[in-house]
Amino acid sequence: MSQTRTGQRPDTGIRVCCAQMCSAWEDVKRSLAKAEVFIRHAAASGVDIICFPEQFATGWDPKSRENVEGMDGRIVSALTHAAQDAGIDIIGSFRQRTALGPRNTAVVIAKDGSVLSSYAKIHLFSPAGEDATFTSGTDLGIFRLGTMKCGLAICYDLRFPELFSAYAAQGVQAVFVPAAWPKSRIRHWELFISARAAENQMYVIGVNMTGTTPVDTYCGASMTADPNGTIISRAGEAEQLVFADLDPAVVDAARSTFPVLQDRRNALYHGLLP
């Protein structure tokens, strides 16, 4: 497993780790064992949080109802124990069983084992039938990580700038995006991560799957964009850990020196949209 690092850790900021991995298809036990190795390596590198790709313990399948489980299931339980053992926070995405049907959910586990936040994917990928299998979420996922206010989105959500605008309106400074983004659309992946960051003057951390599954071939290229839209860390195509240091002062400076967010006409947009 290779590792890519960037810069010096800011005194008031956080160090994040993107765990770019190839899931063992529908094999939760093998995928979790691999994830635990990633977590140990990340903890040894002094990170505050590690984020895994979309449905990392199974591989992303828009039509699968296998391995759907609750917050007390194998996946969240394993992440809880791993967070406590490693002393770092963890973001993982899984197929969650709910009273409203299965949801594609990202959960944030704190190093003490508590759940900091969860987020059910709002924009389900209808071209592949995800909307026929899963139930869309309706709420933002916001949590505190050290000195930073953070949010969650999942994969296809990147194509919808309104979601990121909503996070910015809530004062969010960084959004984590677990994904299973295909190699055939890598240019869109790069473009949207930079655009969402620049539009909202925030960090956007895209954590992508790599390898090939029965559904698709994935591009890797996990990356972090800063509030100017500049890519400050980026993985290749292979399995690897890639690190980035986030500084809330950089977000504050961007928003105060070039205060574009205050010029949004939100009331007008609501009237124009159907």
N, C-alpha and C positions, 0 to 999 in steps of 0.2 A: 504494500500500500504506500503510494507516494504522498507527500505532504507539501503544500505550497503556503508560504507565509507572506504577510505584508506588514511593513512599517513597525513603528513603536506603539505600544499600547498607551492610549491617553489616560491620564490620572483619573479623569471623571467618566471615562467611557467603558465600553464592554468589548470583550474579544469573542467573536462568534466563529463557529466552525460549520462549514457545509460538508455533510457526509455524503459524498457522491458514490452511490453503491448500485450494484446489480442485484436485484432481489432474486431469491430462489423461488421460482414460480409456484404459488399456492402452497408453499412449504414454510409455515410460520416458524417452526423450530429452527430450521437452518438459517433463515433470514435473521431471526433474533440473535442467534449465535454470532453471525457475522457483524450485526450491529453492535453487539457488546464489545467486540474487538475494536471497532471504530471509536466507541465511547471511551475505552481505556486509553487509547492513543491520544484522543482529544484532551482528556483530563490531564494527561502527562504534559501537554503543551500549554496548560494554564488557561484554557478557555472558560468563559462564563456559561456558554450555552452551545449545544450542538443540535443541528436540525437535519432531519432525514427527508428523503424524497416522498412523494405521494404514495400512499399505501405500500410503504417500504417492506412490510413484513409478508406481503403476498404477491407483490407486483400489481400494477393498476389494471383492472379489468372492468370496463363500464357495464358489463352485463352479468357479472358474477355475484351470486348470493352465497358463495362459500366463505367460510371464515369471517362471518359477520358476528360481532360480539359486543358486549356492553363494556362500560368503563371498568368493570371488575374482571374482565376477561384476560386471556394470556398476554396480549400485546401491551396493554396499559400496565398490567401488573409487572411485567418484565421491565418496562421502562421505569416504573417507580422504584424497583429494587436497584436498577442500574444507576439511576440518578443519585440515590442515597449512597451507594457504594463509591461512586466516582466523585461525588461532591460537586456536580454541575447540573444545570438545567437541561432538559431535553424536549425537543419538539418532534412528535411522530404523528403520522397520518394513518388512519385505519378505517375499515368498514364498521361503522357503529350501529348496533341495534338500538332502535328507539321506538316509542309507542306510535310514532307517525311513519314508521318504516325505516329501512336502512339509510344511513347518511354517510357521506364521505367526510370524515371529521379529522381535524388536526387538534391535538391536545398538547398543552405545555405542562410538563411535570417539573416542579421545583426540586432543588437538591435535597430538600427535607422530605420529599415524597408527596407533597400536596399538589393538587391540580391548580395551576395559576389561571388557566383559561382554556377554553375550547372553542372551536369554530367549525361549523358545518358548511361545506362548499355551497355558495349561493348560486353560482352560474354553472350548471351541470352541462356537460359536453354532449349536446343533442345530436351532432353529426354521427356519433358512435353509439347513441342510444343510452347514454348514462342517465338521462332524465326519465327513462322508462323503468329503471332499476332502483335508482336512489331518490330520496326526498331532498329537495333543496332546503338549505338553511335560510334563515331570515335575519340573523343578528351578526353584528360585528364581534370579533374576538380581540379584546384589548387587555394588555397586561403590563405590569411594571417589571423591568429588568434593570436592577441597579438604579442608575440615575435616568434611565431612558423609558419613555412610554412607547410600547411596541404593539403591533397588530399582526393579524394572520390573514392570508389569502391562500387559495389553492389553484395552481396550474391555470386552467382556462379563465379564471378570474382576472388574470393579467390583461385580457382583451377588453376589460370593462373599466375605463378610467373613473367612472362614477364611484366605484367602491373605494378606490384609493383617495379620491376627493373627500369622501365621507370620513375616512381615517384622518386625513389632514385637518378637517374641520374639528375633530376631537383632540387635536394636538399631538397626534401620533408622530413619532420621529423616525421609526423604522418598521418596515413590514417584511415578515418572513413569508416566503412563497414555496412550500413543498410542491414538487411538480413531477409529472411524467410526460415531458415534452419531446415530441418525436424529432428525429434527425432531419426529416424532410422539411421541417419548419423552423430550423435553427435561427434563420435570419429574423423571424418574428420574435423569438425568445430574446435575442439580443436587443432588438429594437424596443420591445415593451418594457423590459427591465429598466433600461436607461430613460425611456420616456416617462414612466410612472414616477421614477425618482426625481427627474428634473421638474415635471409638472407640479409636484407637491412638495418639493424641497425637503426630501426625506431620503433615508437609506432604503433600498430595496434589496433583499437578500434572496436570490433565486437558487433553490436547491433541487437539482434535477437527477433523475434516474439515468443510468447508463446501461448498455448492453441490449440484448434482443430477447423479447418475450413472444408468446403466441399472438399478442395484440399488435406490437410495433417494434421498431428499433429506435433507441433513444440516443440523444446527442451529448449527454453529459453537459459540459460547459456551465457548470454551476458558477454563479458569479454574484458579486455585490457591487451595486452602483451607489455613489455618494449623492448628496443633495444637488449637485450640479449635473447629475446624469453621467458622470465619469465612472468607468469600470475600474475599481480599485483592487479587485482580486478576481481571478478566473481560473477554473479548472480546465484540463484538457478533456479527452473523451474517456479515459480509463477510470477505474475506481480510484478514488483518492479523497483525502481531506484537504480542504482549502480554507484558509483563515482570513479574517478581516477584522480590523479594529474600528469600532464605531465611536464617534465623539459627539455628544449632544451639543457641544459648543459650535461645531461645524453646522449643524442644523439651525441653531439659533442665529448664527451669523448670516447664513443664507437668507433666512426669513426676515431678518431685520434690515439688511442692506439692500435687498431686492424684494420688497414685500408684495409679490404678485398675488398671494392668496387673498389679500384684503380686497382685491379688485374683482373677485368673482361675483357674478350676478345670479346667485342661486335661485332667487324667487322668479327671475325671468326664465331661467332654464326650465323650471317646473311647468311654466305655462306653455313653453314651446314644444315640450316632449308630449307625444300622444299618450 
